[in-house]
Amino acid sequence: MPQDQMRLCLNAITKVLDQVRRDHGQESAEAMADFHVRSWQAAKDEQLALGVPYYHGGAPGLRVGERVLPSSVTGTEHVMSRYVRGTPDFDRLQVTCRDHVYFSSARDLAVEYAAVYPDGGFYRIAPEGDFEPDPDCGIPGLAWRCSAATVVEVVHAEVRLQRSLTLKQIDDLCGLDSPMGARVVAILRKEGRLGHRRPPART
């Protein structure tokens, strides 16, 4: 998402936080749950008002006007749940749900998913009907899911950034310390597709 659009979304979320504090008077569990719902709605309203484009990285070969369908319909096994299967958080993460199409307001995030597919297509899409927050995403407005979408533009028919992902790229994508990050590292190492450039030390 461009910096000016990100700034406007953050401003909207800050206003929501101020309102939640006024309504609840304290940062209780109820207040934080209220903030979660309102902040995602504020980000959604702001993105729709600004006409923020949405992107999806997934199966290659789709053309403009064709539908992006969930894996429960297409039957593909190239899904993010393969990277978290067997981890302690597998049952908690909603990424295991296969009846949704996931998309993002951030080009870089979607293109990473296209690369991880691997060699997937990178598309600008329009969600069909209403859409909701990706429950595994903690940043309001960054990632969403819907029942289906339509390809508006084929940005890249096939994303071949490289035949391997570095530890830095995995860290940017899902965090090396997360269960998903550990699973991605294990799979790519087994497939011989793990690069060796480490992320910078966190301070």
DRENLUMGU-474553 format. One line per 5 residues: number of its first residue (from 0); their letters; for each residue x, y, z of N, C-alpha, C, O, CB. Coordinates in steps of 0.1 Angstrom, whole numbers. Glycine has a CB too. Example, Ala and Ser with C-alpha at 12.3 -4.5 7.8 and 13.67 -1.06 7.14 Angstrom:
<rs>
0	as	132 -57 78 123 -45 78 132 -33 78 142 -33 85 113 -45 90  128 -22 71 137 -11 71 129 0 79 134 11 80 141 -6 57
</rs>
This chain:
<rs>
0	mpqdq	8 -12 0 0 0 0 9 12 0 18 13 8 -10 0 12  6 22 -9 14 34 -9 14 41 4 5 40 12 9 44 -20  25 49 7 27 55 20 16 65 24 11 65 35 40 62 21  11 72 14 0 82 17 -13 75 21 -20 79 30 -2 91 5  -16 64 14 -28 56 17 -26 49 31 -36 49 39 -30 45 7
5	mrlcl	-14 44 34 -12 38 47 -14 48 58 -19 45 68 2 32 47  -9 61 56 -10 71 66 -25 74 68 -29 76 80 -3 84 61  -33 75 58 -47 78 60 -54 67 67 -63 70 76 -54 80 46  -51 54 64 -57 43 72 -53 43 86 -61 41 95 -52 30 65  -40 46 89 -35 47 103 -42 58 110 -45 57 122 -20 49 103
10	naitk	-44 70 103 -51 81 110 -66 76 114 -70 80 124 -52 93 101  -72 69 105 -86 64 107 -86 55 119 -95 55 128 -92 57 95  -76 46 120 -75 36 131 -72 43 144 -77 39 155 -64 26 128  -64 54 144 -61 61 156 -74 68 161 -76 68 173 -50 72 153  -82 73 152 -95 79 157 -104 68 163 -110 71 173 -102 85 145
15	vldqv	-103 56 158 -111 45 164 -106 43 178 -115 41 187 -110 33 155  -93 42 180 -88 39 193 -92 50 203 -95 47 214 -72 38 192  -92 62 199 -96 73 208 -110 72 212 -114 74 223 -93 87 201  -119 68 202 -133 66 205 -135 54 214 -144 55 223 -141 64 192  -128 43 212 -130 32 221 -126 35 235 -132 31 244 -121 20 215
20	rrdhg	-115 43 236 -111 47 250 -121 55 257 -124 54 269 -98 54 249  -128 64 249 -139 72 255 -151 64 258 -157 66 269 -143 83 245  -154 54 250 -166 46 253 -164 36 265 -173 34 272 -169 37 240  -151 31 266 -149 21 276 -142 26 289 -143 20 300 -141 9 271  -135 36 287 -128 42 298 -115 35 303 -108 40 311 -137 43 310
25	qesae	-113 23 298 -101 15 301 -98 5 290 -107 2 282 -103 8 315  -86 0 290 -82 -10 280 -85 -24 285 -76 -32 287 -67 -8 276  -98 -27 287 -102 -40 291 -102 -50 279 -100 -45 267 -116 -40 298  -104 -63 281 -105 -72 270 -117 -69 261 -116 -70 249 -107 -87 276  -128 -64 267 -139 -60 259 -136 -48 251 -140 -47 239 -151 -56 268
30	amadf	-128 -38 256 -124 -26 249 -115 -30 237 -117 -25 226 -117 -16 258  -106 -39 239 -97 -43 229 -104 -51 218 -101 -50 206 -85 -52 234  -114 -59 221 -122 -66 211 -130 -56 203 -131 -58 191 -131 -76 218  -135 -46 210 -142 -36 203 -133 -28 193 -137 -25 182 -149 -26 213  -121 -25 198 -111 -18 189 -108 -27 177 -106 -21 166 -99 -15 198
35	hvrsw	-106 -40 179 -103 -49 168 -113 -48 157 -110 -46 145 -101 -63 173  -126 -49 161 -137 -49 151 -137 -35 144 -138 -34 132 -150 -52 158  -137 -24 152 -138 -11 147 -127 -7 138 -128 0 128 -140 -1 158  -114 -11 142 -103 -7 134 -102 -13 120 -99 -7 111 -90 -10 142  -106 -26 120 -107 -33 107 -118 -26 98 -116 -24 86 -110 -48 108
40	qaakd	-129 -23 104 -140 -16 96 -135 -3 91 -138 1 80 -152 -15 105  -128 5 100 -123 18 96 -113 17 84 -114 25 75 -116 25 108  -104 7 85 -95 5 74 -102 1 61 -98 5 50 -85 -6 78  -112 -8 62 -120 -12 51 -127 0 44 -126 2 32 -130 -22 55  -134 8 53 -141 20 48 -131 30 41 -134 35 30 -148 27 59
45	eqlal	-119 32 47 -109 41 41 -104 36 28 -103 43 18 -98 43 51  -101 23 27 -96 17 15 -106 18 3 -103 21 -8 -92 2 17  -119 15 7 -129 16 -4 -131 30 -8 -134 33 -20 -143 10 2  -131 40 1 -132 54 -3 -121 58 -12 -123 67 -21 -133 62 10  -109 53 -9 -97 58 -17 -95 50 -30 -87 53 -38 -85 56 -8
50	gvpyy	-103 39 -31 -101 30 -43 -88 23 -43 -82 20 -53 -102 39 -55  -84 19 -31 -72 11 -29 -73 -2 -37 -82 -10 -35 -68 8 -14  -63 -5 -45 -63 -18 -53 -60 -30 -44 -53 -29 -34 -53 -18 -65  -66 -41 -47 -63 -54 -40 -56 -64 -49 -59 -64 -61 -77 -59 -35  -47 -72 -43 -39 -81 -50 -40 -95 -44 -42 -97 -32 -24 -76 -50
55	hggap	-38 -105 -53 -38 -119 -49 -27 -126 -56 -25 -124 -68 -52 -125 -53  -20 -134 -49 -9 -142 -55 -13 -157 -53 -16 -162 -42 4 -140 -48  -14 -164 -64 -19 -178 -64 -16 -186 -76 -6 -184 -83 -33 -178 -60  -26 -193 -80 -25 -202 -92 -22 -194 -105 -29 -184 -107 -38 -211 -94  -12 -199 -113 -9 -192 -125 -20 -195 -136 -28 -205 -134 5 -196 -130
60	glrvg	-20 -188 -147 -28 -191 -158 -42 -184 -159 -49 -186 -168 -30 -205 -158  -45 -176 -149 -58 -169 -149 -57 -157 -158 -47 -151 -159 -63 -165 -135  -69 -154 -165 -69 -143 -174 -79 -132 -168 -87 -135 -159 -74 -147 -188  -79 -120 -174 -88 -110 -169 -102 -114 -171 -106 -120 -182 -85 -97 -177  -110 -112 -161 -124 -116 -162 -127 -130 -155 -138 -133 -152 -129 -116 -176
65	ervlp	-116 -138 -154 -118 -151 -148 -119 -150 -133 -114 -140 -127 -107 -161 -152  -125 -160 -126 -127 -159 -112 -116 -166 -104 -110 -176 -109 -141 -166 -109  -113 -160 -93 -104 -166 -84 -112 -174 -73 -120 -168 -66 -94 -156 -77  -111 -187 -73 -119 -195 -64 -111 -201 -53 -99 -203 -54 -126 -206 -72  -118 -204 -42 -110 -210 -30 -106 -224 -33 -111 -231 -43 -119 -211 -18
70	ssvtg	-96 -229 -26 -90 -242 -28 -100 -253 -26 -98 -264 -32 -78 -245 -20  -111 -251 -18 -121 -261 -16 -128 -264 -29 -134 -275 -31 -131 -257 -6  -128 -254 -39 -135 -256 -52 -125 -261 -62 -128 -270 -70 -141 -243 -56  -113 -255 -63 -103 -259 -73 -96 -272 -70 -91 -279 -79 -93 -248 -74  -95 -275 -57 -88 -288 -53 -73 -287 -52 -67 -297 -50 -92 -298 -63
75	tehvm	-68 -275 -54 -53 -274 -54 -48 -276 -40 -54 -273 -30 -49 -260 -58  -36 -282 -40 -29 -285 -27 -19 -274 -24 -12 -275 -14 -23 -298 -27  -17 -264 -33 -8 -253 -31 -14 -243 -22 -18 -232 -27 -3 -247 -45  -15 -245 -10 -22 -237 0 -13 -234 12 -4 -242 14 -35 -243 5  -15 -222 18 -6 -219 29 -7 -228 41 2 -229 49 -10 -205 34
80	sryvr	-18 -236 42 -19 -245 53 -9 -256 53 -6 -262 63 -33 -252 53  -3 -259 41 8 -269 41 20 -264 49 28 -272 53 12 -272 26  22 -251 50 33 -246 58 31 -246 73 41 -244 80 36 -232 53  19 -247 77 17 -247 92 12 -261 97 11 -262 109 7 -236 96  10 -270 88 5 -283 92 16 -290 101 28 -290 97 2 -292 80
85	gtpdf	12 -295 112 22 -301 121 28 -292 132 35 -296 140 32 -307 114  24 -279 131 29 -269 141 19 -268 153 8 -272 151 31 -255 135  24 -264 164 15 -263 176 2 -254 174 -8 -257 180 22 -257 188  3 -244 165 -8 -235 163 -17 -239 151 -25 -231 147 -3 -221 160  -15 -251 146 -22 -255 134 -37 -254 135 -44 -249 127 -18 -269 130
90	drlqv	-42 -259 147 -57 -259 149 -62 -245 152 -74 -242 150 -60 -268 160  -54 -236 156 -58 -222 160 -59 -213 147 -68 -205 146 -49 -216 170  -49 -215 138 -48 -206 127 -60 -208 117 -63 -220 113 -35 -208 120  -66 -197 112 -77 -198 103 -72 -201 89 -80 -203 80 -85 -185 104  -59 -200 86 -54 -203 73 -57 -217 68 -57 -220 56 -39 -200 72
95	tcrdh	-61 -225 78 -65 -239 74 -78 -239 68 -82 -250 62 -65 -248 87  -86 -229 68 -99 -228 62 -97 -227 47 -89 -218 42 -107 -216 67  -103 -236 39 -101 -237 25 -112 -231 17 -113 -233 4 -98 -251 21  -122 -225 23 -134 -220 16 -133 -205 14 -144 -199 12 -146 -224 23  -121 -199 14 -120 -185 12 -109 -182 2 -99 -190 0 -117 -177 25
100	vyfss	-110 -170 -4 -99 -165 -13 -92 -154 -4 -99 -145 0 -104 -160 -27  -79 -154 -3 -72 -144 5 -65 -134 -4 -60 -137 -15 -62 -151 14  -66 -121 0 -60 -111 -8 -55 -100 1 -58 -99 13 -70 -105 -19  -47 -90 -5 -40 -80 3 -40 -67 -4 -41 -66 -16 -26 -84 6  -39 -56 4 -38 -43 -1 -23 -40 -4 -20 -29 -9 -44 -32 9
105	ardla	-14 -49 0 0 -47 -2 5 -55 -13 5 -67 -13 8 -50 11  10 -49 -24 16 -56 -35 27 -66 -31 27 -77 -35 21 -46 -46  36 -61 -23 48 -69 -19 43 -82 -12 49 -93 -14 57 -62 -10  33 -82 -4 29 -93 3 22 -103 -6 25 -115 -6 18 -90 14  14 -99 -15 8 -107 -25 17 -114 -35 16 -125 -38 -3 -100 -33
110	veyaa	27 -106 -39 37 -112 -48 46 -122 -41 51 -132 -48 46 -100 -54  48 -121 -28 56 -131 -21 47 -144 -21 53 -155 -23 58 -127 -7  34 -143 -19 26 -155 -19 26 -162 -33 26 -174 -34 12 -152 -15  26 -153 -44 27 -159 -57 40 -167 -59 40 -177 -65 26 -148 -68  51 -161 -54 64 -168 -55 64 -181 -47 70 -191 -52 75 -159 -50
115	vypdg	58 -181 -35 58 -193 -27 49 -204 -33 51 -215 -29 53 -189 -13  40 -200 -42 30 -210 -47 36 -224 -50 31 -233 -45 23 -204 -59  46 -226 -58 56 -217 -64 53 -213 -78 44 -219 -85 70 -223 -63  59 -203 -83 58 -198 -97 43 -195 -100 38 -198 -110 63 -208 -107  36 -188 -90 22 -185 -92 20 -172 -100 29 -165 -103 16 -184 -78
120	gfyri	7 -169 -102 3 -157 -109 1 -146 -99 -3 -148 -87 -9 -159 -117  3 -134 -103 2 -122 -95 -9 -113 -101 -7 -108 -112 15 -114 -92  -20 -111 -94 -32 -104 -100 -37 -93 -92 -36 -93 -80 -43 -115 -102  -42 -83 -99 -51 -73 -92 -65 -78 -94 -69 -82 -104 -49 -58 -99  -72 -79 -82 -85 -85 -82 -96 -76 -76 -93 -66 -70 -84 -98 -74
125	apegd	-108 -80 -79 -119 -74 -72 -127 -84 -65 -132 -94 -71 -129 -66 -83  -128 -83 -52 -136 -93 -44 -150 -93 -48 -156 -83 -51 -135 -90 -29  -156 -105 -48 -171 -106 -51 -179 -105 -39 -177 -113 -29 -173 -120 -59  -188 -96 -38 -196 -94 -26 -188 -88 -15 -178 -81 -17 -202 -108 -22  -193 -90 -3 -186 -85 9 -173 -92 12 -172 -104 8 -195 -84 21
130	fepdp	-164 -86 20 -152 -94 24 -149 -90 38 -155 -81 44 -140 -90 15  -141 -98 44 -139 -97 59 -124 -98 62 -116 -102 53 -146 -108 66  -119 -94 74 -105 -94 77 -100 -109 77 -107 -118 80 -103 -88 91  -87 -110 73 -80 -123 75 -78 -124 90 -70 -117 95 -67 -123 66  -84 -134 96 -83 -135 111 -69 -138 116 -66 -137 128 -92 -146 116
135	dcgip	-60 -142 107 -46 -145 111 -37 -133 110 -25 -133 113 -40 -156 103  -43 -122 105 -35 -110 103 -38 -100 114 -49 -97 117 -38 -103 89  -27 -95 120 -29 -86 131 -28 -71 128 -29 -62 136 -19 -88 141  -26 -68 115 -25 -54 110 -38 -50 103 -40 -55 91 -12 -52 101  -46 -42 108 -59 -38 102 -57 -33 88 -49 -23 85 -66 -28 110
140	glawr	-64 -38 78 -64 -34 64 -53 -41 56 -53 -38 43 -61 -19 64  -45 -49 61 -34 -55 53 -39 -67 45 -35 -68 34 -23 -59 62  -46 -76 51 -50 -88 44 -65 -91 47 -70 -89 58 -42 -100 49  -72 -96 37 -86 -98 37 -89 -112 31 -81 -119 25 -94 -87 30  -102 -116 33 -106 -128 26 -121 -127 21 -129 -119 27 -105 -141 35
145	csaat	-124 -134 11 -138 -134 5 -141 -147 0 -133 -156 -1 -139 -123 -6  -154 -149 -5 -158 -162 -10 -152 -164 -24 -150 -176 -28 -173 -163 -11  -150 -154 -32 -145 -155 -46 -141 -141 -50 -145 -131 -44 -155 -162 -55  -133 -140 -61 -129 -127 -66 -128 -128 -81 -128 -139 -87 -115 -123 -60  -126 -117 -88 -125 -116 -102 -112 -110 -106 -108 -100 -100 -137 -109 -109
150	vvevv	-105 -115 -116 -92 -109 -120 -95 -97 -128 -102 -97 -138 -84 -120 -128  -89 -86 -123 -91 -73 -130 -79 -70 -139 -80 -64 -150 -92 -61 -120  -67 -75 -135 -55 -73 -142 -45 -84 -139 -43 -88 -127 -48 -59 -139  -38 -89 -149 -28 -99 -147 -15 -91 -146 -9 -86 -156 -27 -110 -159  -10 -88 -134 2 -80 -132 14 -88 -136 23 -82 -144 3 -76 -117
155	haevr	15 -100 -132 26 -109 -137 20 -123 -138 14 -129 -129 38 -110 -127  21 -129 -150 15 -142 -153 21 -153 -145 15 -162 -141 16 -145 -168  34 -151 -142 42 -161 -135 53 -154 -127 61 -148 -133 47 -172 -144  53 -155 -114 63 -149 -106 75 -159 -104 73 -168 -96 57 -144 -92  86 -156 -110 98 -164 -108 109 -155 -103 119 -152 -110 102 -171 -122
160	lqrsl	107 -150 -91 117 -141 -85 130 -148 -84 141 -143 -87 112 -136 -71  130 -161 -79 142 -169 -78 137 -183 -74 126 -185 -70 152 -163 -67  146 -192 -75 142 -206 -72 143 -209 -57 140 -220 -53 151 -216 -79  147 -199 -49 148 -202 -35 144 -189 -28 144 -178 -33 162 -206 -30  140 -191 -15 136 -179 -6 147 -178 4 151 -188 10 122 -181 0
165	tlkqi	151 -166 7 161 -164 18 154 -163 31 142 -161 32 170 -151 15  162 -165 42 156 -164 55 151 -150 57 141 -148 64 167 -167 66  157 -140 51 152 -126 52 138 -125 46 129 -119 52 162 -116 45  136 -131 34 123 -130 28 112 -138 36 101 -133 37 124 -136 14  116 -149 42 107 -156 50 103 -148 62 92 -148 67 112 -170 54
170	ddlcg	113 -142 68 111 -133 80 101 -122 77 92 -119 85 124 -128 85  103 -116 65 94 -105 61 80 -110 58 70 -103 61 99 -98 48  79 -122 53 66 -128 49 58 -132 61 46 -129 62 68 -140 40  64 -140 70 56 -145 82 63 -145 95 57 -150 105 51 -158 78  76 -141 95 83 -141 108 90 -154 110 83 -165 111 74 -138 119
175	ldspm	103 -154 111 111 -167 114 107 -173 127 108 -185 128 125 -164 113  103 -165 137 100 -170 150 86 -176 151 83 -182 161 102 -160 160  78 -174 141 64 -179 141 64 -194 137 73 -199 131 55 -171 132  53 -201 141 52 -215 137 52 -217 122 57 -226 117 39 -221 143  45 -207 115 44 -208 101 58 -206 95 62 -213 85 35 -198 95
180	garvv	66 -197 100 80 -194 96 88 -207 97 96 -210 88 86 -183 103  87 -213 108 95 -225 111 91 -236 101 100 -244 96 93 -230 125  78 -237 98 74 -247 88 78 -244 74 82 -253 67 58 -248 89  78 -231 70 83 -227 57 97 -231 55 102 -237 45 80 -212 55  106 -228 66 120 -231 65 122 -246 64 130 -250 55 127 -226 78
185	ailrk	115 -254 71 116 -268 71 113 -274 57 120 -282 51 107 -275 81  102 -269 51 98 -274 38 107 -270 27 111 -278 19 84 -269 34  111 -257 27 120 -252 17 134 -259 18 141 -261 8 122 -237 17  139 -261 30 151 -268 32 151 -282 26 160 -287 20 156 -268 47  140 -289 29 138 -303 24 137 -303 8 143 -312 2 125 -309 29
190	egrlg	131 -292 3 130 -291 -12 143 -285 -18 143 -284 -31 118 -283 -16  152 -281 -10 165 -275 -16 162 -261 -21 170 -257 -30 170 -284 -26  152 -254 -16 149 -241 -21 151 -230 -10 145 -219 -11 135 -240 -26  160 -233 -1 162 -223 10 175 -216 8 186 -222 7 162 -230 24  174 -202 6 186 -194 5 193 -192 19 187 -197 29 183 -181 -1
195	hrrpp	204 -185 20 211 -185 32 213 -170 37 220 -168 47 224 -191 31  207 -160 31 209 -147 36 200 -144 47 188 -145 46 206 -136 24  206 -142 59 198 -141 71 192 -126 73 198 -117 67 207 -144 83  181 -125 80 176 -111 83 186 -104 92 193 -111 100 162 -112 89  186 -91 92 194 -84 102 189 -86 116 178 -89 119 194 -69 99
200	art	199 -85 126 195 -87 140 185 -77 144 186 -65 141 208 -87 149  175 -82 152 165 -72 157 170 -66 170 175 -73 179 152 -80 159  167 -53 171 172 -46 183 160 -42 192 161 -36 202 179 -33 180
</rs>
